[in-house]
Amino acid sequence: MSEKYFFLVNASAGNGKKIALWSDVILPELNRRGIHYRMYRLEHRGHATCLTQKIIAENEGEIRIIVVGGDGTFNEMLNGITDFERVTVGVIPAGSGNDLCYGLGIPSDPLQALSVALRNDHIVKMDIGRTIFHKDDMVKYFAISCGIGLDAEVCARTEKSKCKAILNRLHIGNLSYFINTLGALFGVKHADATLTTSQKDGKPQSRKVKRMIFLAAMNQRYEGGHLPMSPNADCFDGALSCVMAYDMAKPVALGCLGLLIRGKHILAKKIDVIPIKSIRITLDEPREVHTDGEVHGLYDDITIECHHRKLKICK
């Protein structure tokens, strides 16, 4: 059976102005190429997850799901995939951050990105992460990163921020992440942590960490609007790059934020980079947790895993 094309279009991505991207740019090009497709307009949070599950359940054979939206929309779609062997995904960046496309080298131009999403000659299998929330027995996949502590607090603040909408209209939405990082830095609480890691050689290791500020398990190099959180992360190597900051005075942490913009923060004392296959994090007090910028609340016991070459993606 021939492959089927399904488009998930987030009308609210990039502050709600991207629905014209579908009608004015993508739709005419699909018609010009004679592509048979079905389009779904996303109407609420979690809709992409439900639609992805429905698409897979109702269709046989190979399926191509193409997201027209940002990193959050892609994450929702990812968490709806029930058969990774039959599904190939593509993405046309239409959010404020678009860190996934930036990291993978997918063009920002919508027509060029559409050409990439439709092509069959460069489909790769990419690693994805999986987070287990032990309190709720909840599982979430992620394509970019999972964080606990400060970077999740930044995501929570950005999600509620009024300045993000204003900056999006000025086409500098990425700046909202940096502004909210400054605000969160002086309000974040430290937590003592126990880390149990399984590295690429499979050997488990346990470590106590005092006054952990954040831990970000990176599958891509960039998060938070192209900030190079882990310059050496590689989404094809079978490992996540965990960047952790701990036991650091706030003025020092502020200096490291300046280094982060250039990807030099990992050279600072009290910032460790740990390549892992899996890591269990237990804290003495619950802290915010995010996956791909989507905030899930306060948790004190999570496990983060790398699933090697799990996702077929056009790039």
C-alpha positions, 0 to 999 in steps of 0.5 A: 500500500502506498504511503499516506501523508497527514499534516497536523497544522497548529494554527496558534503556533508563532502567536497564531499567525501561522495558519496562513502558512498552510493556506497561502504557501503549503497548500498550493505547493501540495496541489502543484505537486499532486500530493494526496494528503489529509490536513488536521487543524489542531484546536487544543492542547493535546490534540496532536497526540490524539490525532496521531493515535487516531491516524495510526489506528485507522490506516494501514501501511506506511504513514507520513505525519508532517507537523506544521508547528513548533517544538511543543506541537512536535512533542505532542505528535511524538507522544501519540506514535503507537507504531514507530516502525510504520511512521515517518515524521517531518516538520515545517517549523512554525513556532517561536523556538524551533530548536529541533529543526535548528539542530537537525539542519531543517530549513526555516523556509517553509517550502524548503522544509516541505520538500525535506518533509516529502522526500524519501531519499534521506530518512534517518532514524533518530534517538529520542528520550523517554521520561518516566514519572514514578509518582504518576506512573506517567511516560513522556517521549521527548525529541530535544530535552528533558529538564528538572530544576531551573530550566524547567522553571524557565519553561513554566515562566515562559509558558505563562509569559505575556512578553513571549506573545509581544516578542513573537509579534516582533519576530524575536520570540527566542528572547523570551527564554533568556528574559525568563531565565534571568528571572528564574535564576534569582528565585530558583531553589536548590535541591539535594539529589541522588543520581543513578546512571547507566552510561554507554558501557552499561555500568550503573553508577550512583552519586550524591549531589548537593544543591543541584540547580538543574539537570538537563538531559539533552538529545539535541544541542539546543533548547530554549530558542537556540541556546547551546545547552550541550554543544556536543550532544548527538541525537544519533549516538545512543546517549543523552548528554546530561548537563548539570549545575550545582552548588553554585552561588547566584552571581556565579550562575549569572556569569555562567548564563553569559557563557551559555550563549556561546556554549562555553558554560560547560567549561565552568566549575560546578557544571558537569556533562555526563553522557548516559543511556539512562539516569534516575533522579531523586530529590529531597524536594520536588522541582519542576520537570519539562519535556521539550519545553512542555511543563508537567509539574513538580516531581522528586523521582524521575527516570530519563532514558535514551531510545536509540534510533527509535524515530524515523524522520526526514532531514 
